[in-house]
Amino acid sequence: MDLYIGNDLKDVENAVSEFCEKEFDQEYLQRLEDEHKYPIGLYEKIGELGFIGVGFSEDIGGSGYGALGHVVAVTEMCRRLPGMGMALSLGYIPGFVVDIYGNREQREKYVRPMIEGKYISAISVTEPDSGSDIGSLQTRMEDKKDHFIVNGSKVFTTNAGYADFYTLLAKDESGLTTVLFDKDLIGKNGPKRFEINDLGRKMGINTTTSGELVFTDFAIPKDYVIGQRGKGMKTVLNGFELGRIVIAAQAFGSMLYGYEKAVDYAKKRKQFGRPIIKFQSIEHELVDMYVEIEQCRNLLYKAAWLYDRKDPESKKFSSMVKLAIPECAIRILNQSVDILGGYGYMRDQGLEGALRDIRITSIYEGTSKIQKIAVAKLLY
């Protein structure tokens, strides 16, 4: 019995699992990584099948299952192939801010096509000299009657270059403000006013770009503001609250991938005339992994459940899962590599790639240390 996931979400889980079984391919993922290309074809398919929309509200074309819906779909994709599941979900996780705070017109223009797999989203917050300290951002927006003039730069923008729309956090006269801009606005401003620099290959998630954005007198109309002027930090952080839960689902699905590979290998691999799963050291290690997985499952589902009910405890739990589950995933994937031994170190087994990919989950949308600070503030 599952305390949080009902029959409808079990059906979603099964549908995602069947799709991944047919469509996810390790060699294809590795080819995309080598070529530094996004899996746009698969992204379009999961949009058409409704997997992106599982957690979005029905009024914008989603299925209305909330954070739990996102968690179920993302967990299953990452359980099947972590690097692919992460890349696909990173196509829409940045769009949460627009969905939560955008007006009806903005949500129709950007969120609906994103749910359908037609748009990829991006969010630009981090700067060269400002990461966790959001308040010290230097990108400026100058008020010019019906539009802003933006100057500054952002780094580590996931999906930079091929995203259809971006969410930008910058300073104006009222404080920090969140605004949208899209490919049309980029075209209208011209190449001298907006520049994208691909930061190159990373430790993991190389099917996605991480880019530097440079703004030089870049014009954004005022009706592209998301939420209230001067309330941009709250807008972004509240979007991050859901994002952190879904990123924890990326990590959770990846630890399932590692654990299941380790169990399967331990049953088949024989040493000294018997499967290594019969050796107590391996058996106990797998039991420890299983217990940790179940602890993470319950913490993750509870965080999503609280978020969907707008419970005040949700903020604390979103930081808790973002802290605990990525660190557990890194540990379990490391253990899985150890159980497979030399085979686990080889690229074709998938574990080394999963371990490299999942490392980012303890960094983006707030590092583990930032999550500890956030939890402490809510506890004491």
N, C-alpha and C positions, 0 to 999 in steps of 0.2 A: 504493500500500500504506500502511495506517495501522498504526503500531507499537503502538498502545494499544487501538483500537476494533475489535472483532471483528464477525462477521456479525450476531450477536444484537443488539448495540447499533446497528449500521447499520439493522437493521429497526426498532428503536425510533425512531431519528432520522427514518426515512422516515414512520413512523406519525404522529409529532408534526408533521412538516412537512405532511402531508396534512390533518391536523386544522386546523392554523393557516390553511392556504390556504382552507379552507371557512368557518371560524368567526371569524377575526380580521378586524376591519374598522376602518379609520382613523377614519371618521366616528363610529362607535359609541364608540371609545376617547375621542375628543374630547368627545363628549356626556357620558360618565361623568366626565371631568376637570372639565368645566364645572359638573356637578351634584355633584361631590365624592363620587361613589359607587363602591363596590368592585364588580368584575365577578363577583358571586357565582354567577351562572348558569354562566359559563365555568369557574369554579373547581370547581363541582360536576361538570361534564362531564369535566375532566381527571382528577378523582378516580375517576370511574366507569370511565374508559378505562385507568386504571392508570399515567398519566403522573406523578402525584405519587409513586407507590410504586416507581418504577423503581429508585431508589437505596436504598430501605429494605429491611431483611432480610425473608426469607420468613416467619419465625416470627411477624411482626406484620402480615402481609398484603402485603408488598412483593414485588418481583421479585428482589431480592438482588444488584443490579449495583453497589452501593456508590457511592462518590463519582463514579466515572466515569459511572454511570447518571444521577446528578443533573446532571452537567456536560453530557451529551449532550442531555437533555430541556430544560434551561434555556437552553442555547446556542441550540437550534433555535427555541424560543418567542421569544426576544429577537431572533433573526435575522429573524424574520417581522414582528414589531412590538414594538420595545423596551419601550414603556410598558406594554403588555399583558402581555408575558412577565415583566417585573419585578413587576408587581402580583400576578400569579398565583403566582409562586414565593415572594413575600414572605408568602403565606398560610401556608406551611409551613416556611420556613427557620428561624423562631424556635422551631419544635418540635424541632429537632435536640438540644437539651440534654435534653429529656425522654426522647427516644429513646435517647440514649447512656447517661444516668445513672438514668433512672427504673426502678423495680422492675417486675415483671411486671404487677401490677395497674394501675399508673400508665400503662404503655405500652398496655395493652389498653383502658383507659378513655379515653385521650386521643390516643395516636398512631394507633391503628387507624382510628378515625373520621376523623382528619385525612387519612390516606392515602386514604380513600374519598371525600374531598371534602366531608365532612359537618361538619368542624370547621376553624376558622381559629385559628391560634396567634399569640401575642404574647410578647415578652420585655421586661422592665422592669429596666434596669440604670442608665442615665444619670439624673443628678439635676441640679437647677438649678445647683449649685456643684460638681458632680463629673462629669467626662466620662471622659477617658482615665485619670485617677487613680482607679481603682476602689477602692483602699484607703481613700479618704477619704469613702466613702458615709456619709450621715447617717440614712437610713431605719433605724429600730430595731425589733427584735422582742423583746418582753419575755416571758420564760418563765413560763407559767401552767399548771403541771401537764400537762394533756393538750393544750394549745393555746398559740399565741403571740398576743400583742396587738401589732399593727403600727401604727406612727405614722411619718409622713414623706410625701415626695412624689417622684415620678419624672416625667421629661419625655422627649419624643421617642419615646414608645412607639408603634411602628407597629402599626396595626390596632386601636388603642384604641377601645373602644365597641362594636365588633361581633365582636371575638375571642371564641371560646368558652372558651378557657383562657389563662392568663398564667403565665409563669415570672418570679419576683421574686427579686432579690438584695438582701439586707438584713443588718444587723448584729445578732447576738445575743451572749449571754455567751461563746460559744465562738469567736466571730470572724464571718466572713462565711458566711452560709448561704443556700442556694437552696431556695425553696419554690414550690409550685403554688397557684393559686387559680382558680376558675372562676365561671361565671355563677350556679351554685347557691349558692356561698358568698357571692357579692355580694348575692344576694337575701336570704339568711339574716341578713346583717349589717345590711341596711337602708341607705337613701339617705344617712343622716347620717354613716355610717362609711366610705363610699367614694364618691369623686367623680371624674368624668372630664370634663376640659375639652379640647375639640378646639382645637389650636393654630392652626388655620386653613390657608389656602392656602400652598403652598410653591413653590419654584422649579420642582420637578418632582414626579413620582409622585403627582399629585393625585387619583388613583383610590383612594389609601390615606389613612388618617388618621394624624396624628402627634399623640398626646395627652399631656396631663398627668394623672397619677393621684395622687390625694390620699387618704391613709389616716388615719383618726381612730379609734383604738381598734378596729381591724379585726381580727377573730378568724380565725386559720387553724389547723386541727388539726395536731398534730405529725406525723401520718402522711402529710401532704402535703409533707414534706421530700423533696427530690430529692438523692440521694447522701448524703454524710456531713455532719453538722453541723460547721461551722467550716471546711469545705473548699469553700465556695461559689465562691471565686474560681477555683480549679482547675476546678470543674464548668463554670462559664460559659465560661472561656477555652478549654477543650477542645471545647466546643460551637461556639465561634467558629472553631476551626481548620477544621472542615468548612464552616461558614458562609462563611468567607473564600474558600474555593475556589469555592463555588457563586455567590457574589457576583461573583467574577472571571469566571465563566461568563456572568453577566448582561452584564457589560461586553464580553466577547468576542463574544457574539451581536450586541450592538448595533453593534460596529465592523464586523461583517460586513454588517449592514443598511446602514450608511452607505457602505461601499465598493461594494457591489453597486448601490446607487442611483447612485453617482457614475459607475461604469463604464457602466451603462445609459444615463444621460443623455449622457455624453461620446460615445457611439457615435451617438446620434440628433441631438444638437445640432450644427448647422452654422454656421460662420462663415467668411467669405472663401471660400465655395464648397466647403468640405470639413468632415467631422466634426472636432470639437475634439480627439478622441482621437488624431488624426494630428499634432497640434502637440506638439513634443518636450517642452515644459514640462508639459503635462497628462499625457502618456504617462509621463514620468519620475516625476511625482508619484504616479501610480497604481501604478507599479512599487514605489516606496518604501513605499506603503501595503500592498501585497501582501506584501512581504518582512517588514514589521513584524507583519502578521497571522499569518504562518506561524511566526514566532518566538514569538508569544503562544500560538498553538495548542499548540506542543510544550511550552512551559513549563506551561500549564494541564493538559494531559493527564498530564504527568509528576507534577505535584503531586497530582492525583487518584489516580494509580497508586501513588504512594508512600504516600498516606493509606490506601488499601485494603489495603496490605501491612503497615500499622503500622510502617513504616520510621521510624527516629529522625529522618531527614532531612525527614520530612513537615512538622514544625512550621516549619522554615525556609522550605520551599517554599510553604506556605500563606500566609505573610507576603509572600514574594516575588511571588506572583501577585496578591495583594491590593494590593500596591504598584504593580507594573508595568502590569498589564492595564487597570485603570481609567484611568490616565494616558495610555496608548496610545489607549484608546477615545475619550477626550475630544479628543485631537489628531486622530485620524482622522475623527471626526465633524465637527470644525471644518474640516478639509480638504475633506470632502465638501460641506459648505455652500458653501465657496469655489468649488468646481468647478461647482456649479449656479448660482452667482451669486445674482441677485435672486430666482430661483425657490427656491433653497435656504433663503432667509430667510422664505418664505411658509409659513404653518401647514399648508396642505393637502398639502404635499410630505412632511411627517412628520419631516424632519431636525431642524428647530428643537426640536421636542418631544423627540426622541430625545436630543439634546444636553443639554437641560435635565434630562431624567430621569436620564441616565447620570452626571450630575455627583455625585450622592449616593454612587456606588460608591467614590469615593476618600475618603469621610467615615465612613459607618456601619460598625459592627463593627471600628473601629480606623482612624484616619486614616492617610494615607500616611506622615506623620512617625512615628507610633507603629510602623508596620510597619518602617521603617528602624531604629528602636531595637531592635525584636525580632530582626531579621536580624543586626544588629551583635553582639548578645549571643551569638548562636549561631555567629558567625564567629570572634570574637576572644577 
